[in-house]
Amino acid sequence: MEKFVSINDRFNKFVQKLVSEHYATFDKNKIRDITDSLINHCDDRKLDENANVQMSDEKIVGIVNDLFGAGFDTISTALSWSLMYFVAYPEIQDRVFEEISKYIGLDRTPVISDRNNLPFLEAYILELFRHSSYLPFTIPHCTTKDTSLNGYFIPKDTCVFINQWQINHDPELWEDPASFKPERFLNADGTEINKVEGEKVMTFGMGKRRCIGEFIARNEVFLFLAILIQKLHFKAMPGEDPDLTPQYGLTMKHKHYHLRATMSASVVMFLVS
């Protein structure tokens, strides 16, 4: 909990500094990004005395915080973990490439509509979410009244998290949960996703407070991975095995790791962090 509080404090200070810098260099006639747009919206509301909506400076910090935490860090972390798993399990990477080569080819860029034709890649993404559980807990919520759950009394205004990591590694829900097996999400003949198994994976929360960006996030991860694997092949550096031990953070990261990516006859060096 101390680490969690410390990380959030540092992250909030970072965003506050970012917004302050935008205020200092703000030009109404040159909107650079969404932070500038929010500042512009805020100033417009202040000038309009009849406006029904007033956006405070604190609200701008909160929105930018949400965009970084929920929109950028989560997707980049998922992609970073996916490359680590490809390097750790090269036979799985080869199978994903073969599937893309067969159903899409190497001449056109993958699109969202290709998802239904790439069940193994979909299974890989589900197993990536489950096995890494890089979002080990949902964002905090609070109870609005005294309640009870499975015999436990939970007072009003108690901070509550869903332990997604535990659910994704529960041996009562998963066979051999410690192993990385994308096949667990395929039907018997391997041509479709087993939707019942797929819905058991906890990554975006649940219920009415489920992440509103889930649809976009799933599409982003699919497109990035399909394009990356179509164009590049990832390998470990000689004598450097990938370390999949997670490190605690806003999202759980792996340790910094150098890997090789080959494309045709060229070699590209990557630092995955």
Residue pairs with C-beta under 8 A, 6 or more apart in sequence:
3 248
7 249
7 250
8 250
11 65
11 68
11 69
11 250
12 61
12 65
15 61
15 64
15 65
15 68
16 61
18 35
18 64
19 35
19 39
19 57
19 60
19 61
19 64
22 32
22 35
22 36
22 39
23 39
26 36
26 39
26 40
28 40
28 43
30 36
31 37
31 40
34 64
34 67
35 60
35 64
38 55
38 60
38 63
38 64
39 60
41 55
42 55
42 56
42 57
42 59
42 60
44 51
45 51
45 53
45 54
45 55
46 54
69 250
70 139
70 211
70 213
71 213
73 250
73 251
74 135
74 217
74 251
75 217
75 220
75 221
75 224
77 134
77 251
77 252
77 253
78 128
78 129
78 134
78 217
78 221
79 221
79 224
79 225
79 228
80 253
80 254
80 272
80 273
81 128
81 132
81 134
81 254
82 124
82 125
82 128
82 221
82 225
83 228
83 234
83 259
83 270
83 272
84 242
84 244
84 254
84 257
84 272
85 92
85 124
85 128
85 131
85 132
85 180
85 244
86 92
86 93
86 96
86 229
86 234
87 93
87 234
87 235
87 236
87 242
87 259
88 180
88 241
88 242
88 244
89 180
90 235
92 124
92 180
92 182
93 229
93 233
93 234
95 120
96 120
96 121
96 124
96 225
96 229
97 229
97 230
97 233
99 118
99 119
99 120
99 121
100 110
100 118
100 121
100 226
100 229
100 230
101 230
103 114
103 117
103 118
104 110
104 114
104 117
104 118
104 226
104 230
106 230
109 227
109 230
110 118
110 223
110 226
110 227
110 230
111 223
112 219
112 222
112 223
114 226
115 122
115 222
118 222
118 226
119 186
119 190
119 191
119 192
119 193
120 182
120 186
120 190
121 222
121 225
121 226
121 229
122 185
122 193
122 222
123 182
123 183
123 184
123 185
123 186
123 193
124 182
124 225
125 218
125 221
125 222
125 225
126 182
126 185
126 193
126 197
126 198
126 201
127 180
127 181
127 182
127 184
127 185
129 168
129 201
129 203
130 168
130 169
130 174
130 201
130 203
131 168
131 180
132 244
132 246
132 252
133 164
133 165
133 168
133 169
133 202
133 203
133 252
134 246
134 251
134 252
134 253
135 164
135 203
135 251
135 252
136 163
136 164
136 165
136 252
137 161
137 162
137 163
137 164
137 165
138 161
138 162
138 164
138 205
138 209
139 205
140 159
140 160
140 161
141 159
141 160
141 161
141 209
142 157
142 158
142 159
142 160
143 154
143 155
143 156
143 157
143 158
143 160
144 156
145 156
146 153
146 154
146 155
146 156
147 153
147 154
148 154
154 160
162 202
162 205
162 206
164 202
164 203
164 205
167 173
167 200
167 202
168 174
168 177
168 201
168 202
169 177
169 178
170 177
171 177
173 200
174 184
174 200
175 184
183 190
184 197
185 193
185 194
185 197
185 198
186 192
186 193
186 194
187 193
187 194
204 210
204 211
204 213
204 214
204 217
205 211
211 217
231 263
232 261
232 262
232 263
232 268
233 261
233 262
233 263
234 259
234 260
234 261
234 270
235 259
235 260
235 261
235 262
236 242
236 259
236 260
237 258
237 259
237 260
240 257
240 258
242 254
242 257
242 259
243 254
243 255
243 257
244 254
245 254
245 255
246 252
246 253
246 254
247 253
247 254
247 255
253 273
254 272
256 271
256 272
256 273
257 271
257 272
257 273
258 269
258 270
258 271
258 272
259 270
259 272
260 267
260 268
260 269
260 270
261 267
261 268
261 269
261 270
262 268
